[in-house]
Amino acid sequence: MLSIHLKKIRLAFIFLGVVGLMSGLMQATPGSIAAAQLCEQSFDFIPPEDSGQPRTNRAGGRRGQLCNNSMPTPSLTLLMPPTNQGNTTAAHPTFLAYLPQTTAKQVFLSLEDEDNNYVYHTTFESPEAAGIVNFSIPETAPVLEIDKYYKVSLAMICGEILDPNDLVIEGWIKRIAPDMFTELPPSQETPLELGAWYARNGVWFDAVQMLADLRIAEPNNLDAIAAWKELLQSVGLDTMGTLPLLDPVD
């Protein structure tokens, strides 16, 4: 009799366990499922196999000095991987940079091909506060050719015109064909999913733009904040992860 009674108790516990599991599954919401999937998503940037060695120094002009010999920390910074180059699928890409607060009234941006021919150049007003800005090459500019490198240069103009002593930072960008990937992008992609896909497929400029746009659109989105910090930390830009994102440059 005791043996039969113990078997009944064990069966009762098993039944209760199954009921609890089914109840948990039934109560799982799409939001909780999405959150769980996001936890499994990595935003670490994986460089492409052909990224190679850095192509150029990151800065020119006076060593780290901006207007009035100031040396702000952080200094003028292009958001790029340690190799100082990155890929994009965009014909007219977007760049992100940290601009410190200085007495400079204008910022100079240029894009050149490997023969030092200007593809595009412009000046825009320096923002009133320090922060990360993004600026897009306009549709009216020539398109970037696939599999070719271009040099992007950024300088804060301390005087009336650009001076050789003004600090200039440089990086390189290459446009790649969207059909070159062995892994297809998510079919039901959200900005976070697409940002993660770009990051693990080595498309730096598209990944950082995707997450920056989401941060600006949804500044209180904790998932976007965490993804942004993770992406930047993966390329050694830890200090950039908590700095403010300013409105895009027109």
LUMDO-353612 format. One line per 8 residues: number of its first residue (from 1); their letters; for each residue y, z, x of N, C-alpha, C. Coordinates in nm, 4 decimals. Layout:
NUM) A) Y Z X Y Z X Y Z X | ...
This chain:
1) MLSIHLKK) -0.1211 0.0000 0.0817 0.0000 0.0000 0.0000 0.1265 0.0000 0.0853 | 0.1249 0.0811 0.1929 0.2404 0.0881 0.2825 0.2670 -0.0478 0.3459 | 0.1593 -0.1170 0.3846 0.1749 -0.2490 0.4465 0.2391 -0.3472 0.3498 | 0.1982 -0.3457 0.2255 0.2544 -0.4358 0.1247 0.4021 -0.4045 0.1021 | 0.4327 -0.2735 0.1016 0.5709 -0.2321 0.0794 0.6611 -0.2806 0.1932 | 0.6149 -0.2703 0.3177 0.6935 -0.3155 0.4333 0.7162 -0.4658 0.4293 | 0.6127 -0.5411 0.3870 0.6281 -0.6857 0.3763 0.7348 -0.7218 0.2749 | 0.7393 -0.6467 0.1630 0.8403 -0.6728 0.0606 0.9808 -0.6458 0.1138
9) IRLAFIFL) 0.9944 -0.5411 0.1961 1.1260 -0.5081 0.2530 1.1719 -0.6188 0.3477 | 1.0775 -0.6689 0.4322 1.1130 -0.7754 0.5257 1.1545 -0.9022 0.4513 | 1.0810 -0.9358 0.3467 1.1151 -1.0533 0.2665 1.2533 -1.0395 0.2023 | 1.2842 -0.9169 0.1605 1.4146 -0.8925 0.0981 1.5271 -0.9147 0.1980 | 1.5089 -0.8663 0.3218 1.6113 -0.8852 0.4261 1.6284 -1.0331 0.4602 | 1.5165 -1.1064 0.4687 1.5236 -1.2498 0.4973 1.5995 -1.3219 0.3871 | 1.5703 -1.2856 0.2619 1.6379 -1.3476 0.1489 1.7883 -1.3222 0.1535 | 1.8260 -1.1961 0.1825 1.9673 -1.1615 0.1895 2.0365 -1.2375 0.3026
17) GVVGLMSG) 1.9652 -1.2559 0.4143 2.0225 -1.3303 0.5264 2.0486 -1.4748 0.4908 | 1.9526 -1.5377 0.4216 1.9697 -1.6763 0.3802 2.0856 -1.6892 0.2821 | 2.0956 -1.5957 0.1885 2.2046 -1.5978 0.0905 2.3391 -1.5844 0.1613 | 2.3465 -1.4940 0.2603 2.4709 -1.4754 0.3345 2.5105 -1.6007 0.4097 | 2.4116 -1.6670 0.4703 2.4401 -1.7903 0.5438 2.4913 -1.8991 0.4507 | 2.4243 -1.9171 0.3362 2.4660 -2.0189 0.2407 2.6061 -1.9892 0.1880 | 2.6347 -1.8598 0.1641 2.7666 -1.8221 0.1146 2.8740 -1.8558 0.2164 | 2.8448 -1.8301 0.3450 2.9415 -1.8612 0.4505 2.9680 -2.0093 0.4591
25) LMQATPGS) 2.8626 -2.0904 0.4464 2.8803 -2.2347 0.4531 2.9612 -2.2859 0.3351 | 2.9354 -2.2278 0.2155 3.0066 -2.2719 0.0967 3.1540 -2.2343 0.1036 | 3.1859 -2.1222 0.1720 3.3238 -2.0767 0.1790 3.4016 -2.1450 0.2910 | 3.3326 -2.2181 0.3797 3.4022 -2.2862 0.4904 3.4949 -2.3932 0.4344 | 3.6201 -2.3855 0.4704 3.7198 -2.4804 0.4218 3.7374 -2.5936 0.5222 | 3.7923 -2.7067 0.4767 3.8209 -2.8142 0.5719 3.9091 -2.7674 0.6871 | 4.0045 -2.6758 0.6564 4.0911 -2.6257 0.7618 4.0165 -2.5468 0.8666 | 3.9211 -2.4625 0.8207 3.8460 -2.3824 0.9169 3.7525 -2.4691 0.9992
33) IAAAQLCE) 3.6970 -2.5734 0.9364 3.6114 -2.6666 1.0101 3.6932 -2.7415 1.1145 | 3.8127 -2.7872 1.0742 3.8990 -2.8580 1.1682 3.9395 -2.7686 1.2835 | 3.9671 -2.6396 1.2535 4.0048 -2.5461 1.3594 3.8913 -2.5268 1.4577 | 3.7689 -2.5180 1.4045 3.6530 -2.5015 1.4921 3.6334 -2.6239 1.5807 | 3.6535 -2.7427 1.5214 3.6407 -2.8647 1.6007 3.7478 -2.8723 1.7082 | 3.8706 -2.8237 1.6759 3.9785 -2.8269 1.7733 3.9485 -2.7366 1.8917 | 3.8819 -2.6217 1.8624 3.8473 -2.5301 1.9708 3.7554 -2.5977 2.0717 | 3.6745 -2.6933 2.0247 3.5832 -2.7636 2.1133 3.6520 -2.8792 2.1852
41) QSFDFIPP) 3.7742 -2.9142 2.1437 3.8463 -3.0275 2.2010 3.9124 -2.9868 2.3318 | 3.9001 -3.0715 2.4328 3.9644 -3.0437 2.5610 4.0843 -3.1357 2.5776 | 4.1940 -3.0784 2.6290 4.3136 -3.1565 2.6557 4.3391 -3.1690 2.8059 | 4.2387 -3.1367 2.8858 4.2502 -3.1560 3.0300 4.2605 -3.3052 3.0604 | 4.3538 -3.3395 3.1487 4.3701 -3.4788 3.1865 4.2662 -3.5163 3.2918 | 4.1936 -3.6257 3.2668 4.0933 -3.6759 3.3610 4.1478 -3.8059 3.4210 | 4.1855 -3.8042 3.5499 4.2457 -3.9240 3.6102 4.1496 -4.0422 3.6068 | 4.2024 -4.1628 3.5923 4.1160 -4.2816 3.5979 4.0600 -4.2991 3.7382
49) EDSGQPRT) 3.9495 -4.3703 3.7467 3.8821 -4.3856 3.8753 3.9683 -4.4567 3.9786 | 4.0605 -4.5429 3.9353 4.1403 -4.6202 4.0297 4.2757 -4.5562 4.0589 | 4.2908 -4.4250 4.0275 4.4218 -4.3625 4.0448 4.4620 -4.3529 4.1909 | 4.3650 -4.3360 4.2815 4.3925 -4.3432 4.4260 4.4875 -4.2366 4.4750 | 4.5562 -4.2673 4.5875 4.6496 -4.1756 4.6510 4.7892 -4.1942 4.5912 | 4.8750 -4.0925 4.6070 5.0132 -4.1076 4.5588 5.0785 -4.2312 4.6191 | 5.1532 -4.3048 4.5368 5.2103 -4.4309 4.5808 5.3468 -4.4149 4.6469 | 5.4165 -4.3039 4.6211 5.5500 -4.2864 4.6767 5.5881 -4.1402 4.6702
57) NRAGGRRG) 5.6919 -4.1026 4.7429 5.7435 -3.9673 4.7328 5.8058 -3.9472 4.5963 | 5.8056 -3.8226 4.5525 5.8567 -3.7929 4.4197 6.0094 -3.7890 4.4165 | 6.0752 -3.7702 4.5309 6.2199 -3.7522 4.5268 6.2868 -3.8196 4.6442 | 6.4158 -3.8561 4.6242 6.4980 -3.9114 4.7307 6.6362 -3.8500 4.7215 | 6.7285 -3.8935 4.8083 6.8606 -3.8332 4.8101 6.8567 -3.7000 4.8821 | 6.9472 -3.6105 4.8448 6.9491 -3.4795 4.9072 6.8249 -3.4010 4.8695 | 6.7735 -3.3237 4.9622 6.6469 -3.2543 4.9400 6.6601 -3.1462 4.8330 | 6.6197 -3.1814 4.7125 6.6161 -3.0836 4.6050 6.7523 -3.0414 4.5536
65) QLCNNSMP) 6.8622 -3.0960 4.6085 6.9953 -3.0532 4.5688 7.0502 -3.1452 4.4604 | 7.1119 -3.0818 4.3612 7.1767 -3.1580 4.2558 7.3280 -3.1452 4.2724 | 7.4012 -3.1576 4.1649 7.5470 -3.1569 4.1736 7.5998 -3.0250 4.2303 | 7.7075 -3.0333 4.3088 7.7703 -2.9175 4.3727 7.6720 -2.8405 4.4603 | 7.5764 -2.9151 4.5195 7.4765 -2.8560 4.6091 7.3897 -2.7502 4.5403 | 7.3829 -2.7564 4.4084 7.3007 -2.6589 4.3366 7.1523 -2.6936 4.3535 | 7.0690 -2.5899 4.3465 6.9237 -2.6086 4.3590 6.8547 -2.5341 4.2450 | 6.8654 -2.5878 4.1227 6.8063 -2.5182 4.0076 6.6539 -2.5171 4.0158
73) TPSLTLLM) 6.5952 -2.4165 3.9531 6.4501 -2.4059 3.9444 6.4119 -2.3852 3.7981 | 6.3290 -2.4734 3.7413 6.2760 -2.5977 3.8000 6.3865 -2.7015 3.8214 | 6.3586 -2.7960 3.9099 6.4537 -2.9024 3.9381 6.4238 -3.0235 3.8506 | 6.4955 -3.1303 3.8758 6.4721 -3.2562 3.8049 6.3258 -3.2983 3.8248 | 6.2539 -3.3193 3.7151 6.1096 -3.3416 3.7243 6.0627 -3.4468 3.6257 | 5.9933 -3.5501 3.6747 5.9217 -3.6423 3.5865 5.7865 -3.5802 3.5527 | 5.7502 -3.5799 3.4275 5.6209 -3.5238 3.3879 5.5117 -3.6255 3.4192 | 5.4442 -3.6045 3.5341 5.3424 -3.6972 3.5817 5.2325 -3.6202 3.6533
81) PPTNQGNT) 5.1146 -3.6812 3.6684 5.0055 -3.6177 3.7438 5.0405 -3.6081 3.8921 | 4.9610 -3.5332 3.9711 4.9889 -3.5169 4.1146 4.9901 -3.6485 4.1922 | 4.9189 -3.7505 4.1454 4.9186 -3.8797 4.2142 5.0496 -3.9546 4.1979 | 5.1382 -3.9023 4.1103 5.2687 -3.9623 4.0850 5.2575 -4.1018 4.0234 | 5.1507 -4.1241 3.9500 5.1343 -4.2504 3.8789 5.0490 -4.2240 3.7552 | 5.0629 -4.3127 3.6572 4.9868 -4.2958 3.5351 4.9761 -4.4263 3.4588 | 4.8832 -4.4290 3.3645 4.8586 -4.5489 3.2840 4.9191 -4.5355 3.1452 | 4.9392 -4.6512 3.0830 4.9837 -4.6568 2.9445 4.9225 -4.7791 2.8792
89) TAAHPTFL) 4.9100 -4.7759 2.7476 4.8701 -4.8951 2.6728 4.9909 -4.9615 2.6077 | 5.1090 -4.8998 2.6240 5.2289 -4.9462 2.5539 5.3004 -5.0565 2.6311 | 5.3486 -5.1557 2.5563 5.4297 -5.2609 2.6174 5.5681 -5.2089 2.6521 | 5.6163 -5.1103 2.5753 5.7449 -5.0447 2.5998 5.7188 -4.8934 2.5997 | 5.6847 -4.8379 2.7131 5.6394 -4.6984 2.7189 5.7528 -4.5967 2.7047 | 5.7115 -4.4729 2.6889 5.8030 -4.3597 2.6829 5.7785 -4.2695 2.8025 | 5.8860 -4.2187 2.8631 5.8776 -4.1280 2.9772 5.9325 -3.9922 2.9370 | 5.8790 -3.8886 2.9985 5.9283 -3.7539 2.9749 5.9707 -3.6918 3.1072
97) AYLPQTTA) 6.0805 -3.6186 3.1035 6.1315 -3.5555 3.2245 6.2026 -3.4258 3.1884 | 6.1999 -3.3333 3.2821 6.2774 -3.2106 3.2662 6.4113 -3.2306 3.3342 | 6.5199 -3.2083 3.2592 6.6549 -3.2198 3.3126 6.7160 -3.0801 3.3175 | 6.7461 -3.0285 3.4374 6.8101 -2.8968 3.4470 6.9566 -2.9048 3.4053 | 7.0152 -2.7909 3.3784 7.1562 -2.7886 3.3406 7.2412 -2.7969 3.4668 | 7.3242 -2.9003 3.4758 7.4120 -2.9219 3.5917 7.5475 -2.9695 3.5410 | 7.6357 -3.0010 3.6361 7.7661 -3.0564 3.5991 7.7606 -3.2066 3.5781 | 7.6432 -3.2675 3.5965 7.6289 -3.4127 3.5780 7.6570 -3.4497 3.4329
105) KQVFLSLE) 7.7326 -3.5568 3.4153 7.7656 -3.6039 3.2808 7.6712 -3.7132 3.2328 | 7.6082 -3.7831 3.3287 7.5219 -3.8944 3.2922 7.3918 -3.8907 3.3720 | 7.2921 -3.9591 3.3168 7.1611 -3.9727 3.3808 7.1303 -4.1216 3.3909 | 7.0795 -4.1623 3.5059 7.0453 -4.3029 3.5292 6.8938 -4.3184 3.5244 | 6.8483 -4.4199 3.4500 6.7055 -4.4504 3.4385 6.6838 -4.5978 3.4696 | 6.5835 -4.6266 3.5518 6.5527 -4.7667 3.5795 6.4020 -4.7877 3.5875 | 6.3640 -4.9126 3.5621 6.2254 -4.9546 3.5723 6.2234 -5.0828 3.6534 | 6.1459 -5.0840 3.7626 6.1407 -5.1998 3.8521 5.9966 -5.2444 3.8720
113) DEDNNYVY) 5.9794 -5.3738 3.9003 5.8459 -5.4209 3.9340 5.8198 -5.3952 4.0823 | 5.7047 -5.4361 4.1317 5.6676 -5.4055 4.2699 5.7482 -5.4858 4.3722 | 5.8231 -5.5858 4.3260 5.9114 -5.6618 4.4148 6.0545 -5.6114 4.4072 | 6.0724 -5.4909 4.3463 6.2036 -5.4258 4.3342 6.3007 -5.5013 4.2445 | 6.2473 -5.5795 4.1531 6.3313 -5.6449 4.0531 6.3447 -5.5538 3.9309 | 6.4687 -5.5384 3.8843 6.4898 -5.4549 3.7666 6.4255 -5.5182 3.6433 | 6.3454 -5.4403 3.5736 6.2943 -5.4788 3.4429 6.3849 -5.4221 3.3346 | 6.4371 -5.3035 3.3633 6.5263 -5.2369 3.2674 6.6010 -5.1269 3.3411
121) HTTFESPE) 6.7270 -5.1059 3.3039 6.8003 -4.9901 3.3558 6.9087 -4.9528 3.2564 | 6.9428 -4.8247 3.2541 7.0421 -4.7754 3.1599 7.0953 -4.6417 3.2086 | 7.2050 -4.5976 3.1487 7.2543 -4.4615 3.1679 7.2690 -4.3974 3.0309 | 7.2505 -4.2666 3.0264 7.2695 -4.1940 2.9010 7.3327 -4.0592 2.9321 | 7.3935 -4.0003 2.8310 7.4630 -3.8734 2.8498 7.3636 -3.7620 2.8826 | 7.4036 -3.6785 2.9781 7.3200 -3.5640 3.0130 7.3224 -3.4634 2.8983 | 7.2078 -3.4080 2.8593 7.2074 -3.3112 2.7495 7.2855 -3.1854 2.7857 | 7.3373 -3.1170 2.6842 7.4185 -2.9978 2.7069 7.3363 -2.8813 2.7597
129) AAGIVNFS) 7.2090 -2.8776 2.7238 7.1223 -2.7675 2.7673 7.0051 -2.8233 2.8461 | 6.9481 -2.7395 2.9313 6.8306 -2.7802 3.0075 6.7106 -2.7946 2.9143 | 6.6226 -2.8869 2.9475 6.5029 -2.9044 2.8666 6.4325 -3.0355 2.8989 | 6.3221 -3.0581 2.8295 6.2426 -3.1796 2.8488 6.2893 -3.2852 2.7495 | 6.3230 -3.4017 2.8010 6.3670 -3.5116 2.7152 6.2670 -3.6260 2.7258 | 6.2596 -3.7052 2.6220 6.1792 -3.8277 2.6311 6.2670 -3.9473 2.5987 | 6.2438 -4.0538 2.6706 6.3233 -4.1748 2.6549 6.2296 -4.2940 2.6593 | 6.2486 -4.3816 2.5629 6.1608 -4.4972 2.5480 6.2300 -4.6241 2.5951
137) IPETAPVL) 6.1532 -4.7118 2.6582 6.2047 -4.8435 2.6926 6.2198 -4.9220 2.5616 | 6.3374 -4.9767 2.5319 6.3594 -5.0407 2.4011 6.2797 -5.1702 2.3856 | 6.2614 -5.2066 2.2604 6.1873 -5.3284 2.2279 6.2559 -5.4538 2.2799 | 6.3860 -5.4451 2.3057 6.4602 -5.5609 2.3553 6.4355 -5.5869 2.5041 | 6.3777 -5.4888 2.5750 6.3488 -5.5058 2.7180 6.2220 -5.5887 2.7349 | 6.2027 -5.6505 2.8514 6.0791 -5.7250 2.8761 5.9566 -5.6335 2.8640 | 5.8475 -5.6881 2.8174 5.7256 -5.6082 2.8047 5.6647 -5.5852 2.9420 | 5.5947 -5.4740 2.9571 5.5200 -5.4490 3.0807 5.3957 -5.5374 3.0802
145) EIDKYYKV) 5.3713 -5.6050 3.1916 5.2533 -5.6894 3.2012 5.1306 -5.6037 3.2312 | 5.0176 -5.6446 3.1763 4.8936 -5.5686 3.1923 4.8455 -5.5743 3.3370 | 4.7989 -5.4582 3.3845 4.7431 -5.4419 3.5199 4.8466 -5.4564 3.6309 | 4.9729 -5.4387 3.5981 5.0760 -5.4403 3.7003 5.1461 -5.3045 3.7054 | 5.1849 -5.2638 3.8281 5.2555 -5.1373 3.8474 5.4065 -5.1584 3.8385 | 5.4735 -5.0574 3.7858 5.6184 -5.0561 3.7784 5.6681 -4.9189 3.8244 | 5.7835 -4.9197 3.8915 5.8413 -4.7949 3.9404 5.9497 -4.7475 3.8450 | 5.9382 -4.6225 3.8006 6.0421 -4.5620 3.7179 6.1218 -4.4663 3.8053
153) SLAMICGE) 6.2543 -4.4766 3.7981 6.3440 -4.3909 3.8769 6.4389 -4.3192 3.7823 | 6.4690 -4.1949 3.8164 6.5564 -4.1127 3.7332 6.6512 -4.0368 3.8250 | 6.7800 -4.0390 3.7927 6.8801 -3.9701 3.8749 6.9875 -3.9098 3.7847 | 7.0378 -3.7931 3.8248 7.1505 -3.7313 3.7556 7.2763 -3.7675 3.8336 | 7.3719 -3.8333 3.7660 7.4922 -3.8839 3.8305 7.5956 -3.7708 3.8389 | 7.6241 -3.7284 3.9615 7.7154 -3.6150 3.9807 7.8621 -3.6554 3.9728 | 7.8927 -3.7778 4.0140 8.0319 -3.8243 4.0111 8.0541 -3.9260 3.9011 | 8.1461 -4.0157 3.9270 8.1774 -4.1190 3.8286 8.0713 -4.2285 3.8269
161) ILDPNDLV) 8.0142 -4.2558 3.9456 7.9106 -4.3582 3.9566 7.7926 -4.3009 4.0354 | 7.6794 -4.3711 4.0317 7.5617 -4.3278 4.1061 7.5897 -4.3342 4.2558 | 7.5588 -4.2246 4.3243 7.5870 -4.2122 4.4672 7.4547 -4.2030 4.5423 | 7.4486 -4.2579 4.6673 7.3234 -4.2474 4.7452 7.2770 -4.1040 4.7669 | 7.3698 -4.0080 4.7589 7.3328 -3.8682 4.7788 7.2805 -3.8016 4.6516 | 7.2955 -3.8687 4.5382 7.2430 -3.8107 4.4140 7.0909 -3.8043 4.4205 | 7.0369 -3.6941 4.3714 6.8914 -3.6761 4.3728 6.8247 -3.7783 4.2812 | 6.7265 -3.8493 4.3346 6.6518 -3.9499 4.2586 6.5043 -3.9138 4.2644
169) IEGWIKRI) 6.4376 -3.9141 4.1495 6.2933 -3.8934 4.1464 6.2275 -4.0211 4.0974 | 6.1083 -4.0478 4.1499 6.0405 -4.1738 4.1202 5.8941 -4.1507 4.0862 | 5.8397 -4.2416 4.0088 5.6976 -4.2417 3.9774 5.6554 -4.3833 3.9424 | 5.5271 -4.4010 3.9205 5.4735 -4.5343 3.8939 5.3945 -4.5351 3.7644 | 5.4016 -4.6477 3.6962 5.3304 -4.6648 3.5698 5.2595 -4.7994 3.5700 | 5.1399 -4.8030 3.5124 5.0660 -4.9285 3.4982 5.0208 -4.9441 3.3536 | 5.0450 -5.0618 3.2988 4.9973 -5.0900 3.1645 4.8544 -5.1416 3.1718 | 4.7678 -5.0873 3.0854 4.6285 -5.1290 3.0802 4.5969 -5.1842 2.9419
177) APDMFTEL) 4.4933 -5.2664 2.9344 4.4536 -5.3283 2.8072 4.3831 -5.2257 2.7193 | 4.4152 -5.2202 2.5898 4.3509 -5.1237 2.5007 4.1999 -5.1422 2.4875 | 4.1496 -5.2642 2.5161 4.0068 -5.2907 2.4965 3.9231 -5.2630 2.6209 | 3.9807 -5.1968 2.7212 3.9081 -5.1736 2.8456 3.8233 -5.0455 2.8417 | 3.8361 -4.9664 2.7346 3.7694 -4.8365 2.7304 3.6258 -4.8499 2.6823 | 3.5376 -4.7718 2.7452 3.3980 -4.7674 2.7006 3.3829 -4.6769 2.5788 | 3.4752 -4.5812 2.5649 3.4741 -4.4909 2.4491 3.5821 -4.5340 2.3523 | 3.5445 -4.5580 2.2281 3.6410 -4.5992 2.1277 3.7227 -4.4789 2.0817
185) PPSQETPL) 3.8488 -4.5005 2.0427 3.9299 -4.3890 1.9925 3.8746 -4.3378 1.8601 | 3.9092 -4.2133 1.8218 3.8589 -4.1578 1.6951 3.8976 -4.2459 1.5767 | 3.8047 -4.2630 1.4842 3.8306 -4.3501 1.3693 3.9253 -4.2839 1.2692 | 3.9197 -4.1522 1.2584 4.0065 -4.0786 1.1671 4.1003 -3.9903 1.2499 | 4.1696 -4.0519 1.3451 4.2401 -3.9724 1.4435 4.3628 -3.9003 1.3880 | 4.3786 -3.7739 1.4298 4.5028 -3.6994 1.4125 4.5767 -3.7076 1.5458 | 4.7050 -3.6720 1.5493 4.7757 -3.6735 1.6781 4.7057 -3.5903 1.7853 | 4.6489 -3.4769 1.7473 4.5792 -3.3936 1.8456 4.4529 -3.4612 1.8959
193) ELGAWYAR) 4.3765 -3.5197 1.8052 4.2534 -3.5873 1.8456 4.2839 -3.7077 1.9353 | 4.3877 -3.7819 1.8986 4.4228 -3.8995 1.9778 4.4792 -3.8581 2.1137 | 4.5577 -3.7499 2.1159 4.6089 -3.6993 2.2426 4.4972 -3.6581 2.3361 | 4.3962 -3.5904 2.2820 4.2807 -3.5497 2.3627 4.2036 -3.6713 2.4125 | 4.1924 -3.7727 2.3280 4.1204 -3.8951 2.3667 4.1924 -3.9656 2.4814 | 4.3250 -3.9784 2.4706 4.4017 -4.0388 2.5795 4.3853 -3.9593 2.7092 | 4.3877 -3.8264 2.6986 4.3789 -3.7415 2.8176 4.2458 -3.7596 2.8894 | 4.1361 -3.7587 2.8155 4.0063 -3.7687 2.8824 3.9736 -3.9112 2.9266
201) NGVWFDAV) 4.0519 -4.0088 2.8771 4.0327 -4.1470 2.9215 4.1369 -4.1902 3.0240 | 4.2136 -4.0943 3.0758 4.3033 -4.1222 3.1863 4.4307 -4.1967 3.1519 | 4.4743 -4.1930 3.0255 4.5970 -4.2641 2.9856 4.7091 -4.1598 2.9745 | 4.7671 -4.1274 3.0885 4.8592 -4.0145 3.0963 4.9805 -4.0290 3.0052 | 5.0518 -4.1398 3.0152 5.1779 -4.1515 2.9423 5.1586 -4.1465 2.7913 | 5.0501 -4.2018 2.7415 5.0243 -4.1994 2.5982 4.9844 -4.0591 2.5526 | 4.9069 -3.9890 2.6356 4.8635 -3.8536 2.6011 4.9822 -3.7596 2.5932 | 5.0681 -3.7609 2.6965 5.1790 -3.6666 2.6992 5.2822 -3.7008 2.5923
209) QMLADLRI) 5.3015 -3.8301 2.5630 5.3939 -3.8670 2.4564 5.3420 -3.8225 2.3200 | 5.2119 -3.8421 2.2962 5.1534 -3.8053 2.1677 5.1729 -3.6562 2.1386 | 5.1463 -3.5724 2.2385 5.1581 -3.4288 2.2170 5.3038 -3.3845 2.2127 | 5.3902 -3.4497 2.2909 5.5330 -3.4155 2.2863 5.5919 -3.4483 2.1493 | 5.5575 -3.5637 2.0955 5.6067 -3.6024 1.9628 5.5613 -3.5016 1.8570 | 5.4368 -3.4553 1.8687 5.3852 -3.3576 1.7725 5.4566 -3.2242 1.7879 | 5.4850 -3.1843 1.9124 5.5567 -3.0592 1.9364 5.6960 -3.0631 1.8743 | 5.7634 -3.1779 1.8864 5.8978 -3.1906 1.8309 5.8934 -3.1927 1.6786
217) AEPNNLDA) 5.7953 -3.2633 1.6225 5.7837 -3.2748 1.4765 5.7391 -3.1437 1.4126 | 5.6517 -3.0700 1.4819 5.5969 -2.9452 1.4278 5.6088 -2.8340 1.5321 | 5.7305 -2.7830 1.5542 5.7524 -2.6862 1.6622 5.6752 -2.5555 1.6475 | 5.6318 -2.5227 1.5273 5.5590 -2.3974 1.5055 5.4081 -2.4167 1.4958 | 5.3607 -2.5362 1.5239 5.2176 -2.5661 1.5197 5.1503 -2.5052 1.6430 | 5.0756 -2.3967 1.6228 5.0158 -2.3246 1.7357 4.9123 -2.4097 1.8087 | 4.8401 -2.4938 1.7348 4.7412 -2.5810 1.7987 4.8113 -2.6825 1.8897 | 4.9229 -2.7361 1.8439 4.9974 -2.8323 1.9254 5.0553 -2.7649 2.0500
225) IAAWKELL) 5.1037 -2.6421 2.0357 5.1583 -2.5677 2.1494 5.0501 -2.5443 2.2539 | 4.9316 -2.5021 2.2073 4.8205 -2.4754 2.2999 4.7751 -2.6031 2.3694 | 4.7668 -2.7135 2.2944 4.7239 -2.8416 2.3528 4.8241 -2.8895 2.4570 | 4.9524 -2.8782 2.4268 5.0599 -2.9183 2.5186 5.0497 -2.8415 2.6509 | 5.0341 -2.7097 2.6412 5.0234 -2.6269 2.7619 4.8987 -2.6629 2.8424 | 4.7871 -2.6857 2.7731 4.6625 -2.7183 2.8425 4.6739 -2.8505 2.9182 | 4.7348 -2.9508 2.8537 4.7505 -3.0809 2.9195 4.8358 -3.0686 3.0453 | 4.9490 -3.0001 3.0353 5.0384 -2.9874 3.1498 4.9764 -2.9033 3.2609
233) QSVGLDTM) 4.9073 -2.7966 3.2236 4.8417 -2.7132 3.3245 4.7359 -2.7906 3.4012 | 4.6714 -2.8856 3.3352 4.5634 -2.9605 3.3998 4.6141 -3.0514 3.5114 | 4.7464 -3.0775 3.5152 4.8030 -3.1610 3.6225 4.9019 -3.0821 3.7081 | 4.8965 -2.9494 3.6989 4.9806 -2.8658 3.7830 5.1229 -2.8484 3.7360 | 5.1518 -2.8818 3.6093 5.2868 -2.8667 3.5553 5.2954 -2.7438 3.4649 | 5.2378 -2.6333 3.5128 5.2317 -2.5110 3.4327 5.3690 -2.4652 3.3841 | 5.4694 -2.4721 3.4738 5.6013 -2.4210 3.4378 5.6677 -2.5026 3.3276 | 5.6227 -2.6255 3.3072 5.6824 -2.7108 3.2050 5.6339 -2.6763 3.0644
241) GTLPLLDP) 5.5213 -2.6074 3.0555 5.4565 -2.5850 2.9264 5.5353 -2.4994 2.8296 | 5.6255 -2.4130 2.8801 5.7012 -2.3246 2.7925 5.8481 -2.3643 2.7810 | 5.8864 -2.4739 2.8459 6.0273 -2.5152 2.8422 6.0574 -2.5903 2.7122 | 6.1811 -2.5830 2.6647 6.2150 -2.6481 2.5373 6.2079 -2.7990 2.5437 | 6.1664 -2.8592 2.4323 6.1686 -3.0049 2.4188 6.2914 -3.0434 2.3400 | 6.3737 -3.1288 2.3980 6.4984 -3.1697 2.3353 6.4763 -3.2967 2.2523 | 6.5781 -3.3302 2.1731 6.5685 -3.4515 2.0923 6.5549 -3.5743 2.1822 | 6.4801 -3.6747 2.1384 6.4657 -3.7975 2.2189 6.6000 -3.8627 2.2470
249) VD) 6.6073 -3.9293 2.3615 6.7299 -4.0005 2.3998 6.7374 -4.1307 2.3217 | 6.8520 -4.1565 2.2638 6.8703 -4.2825 2.1879 6.8867 -4.4005 2.2821
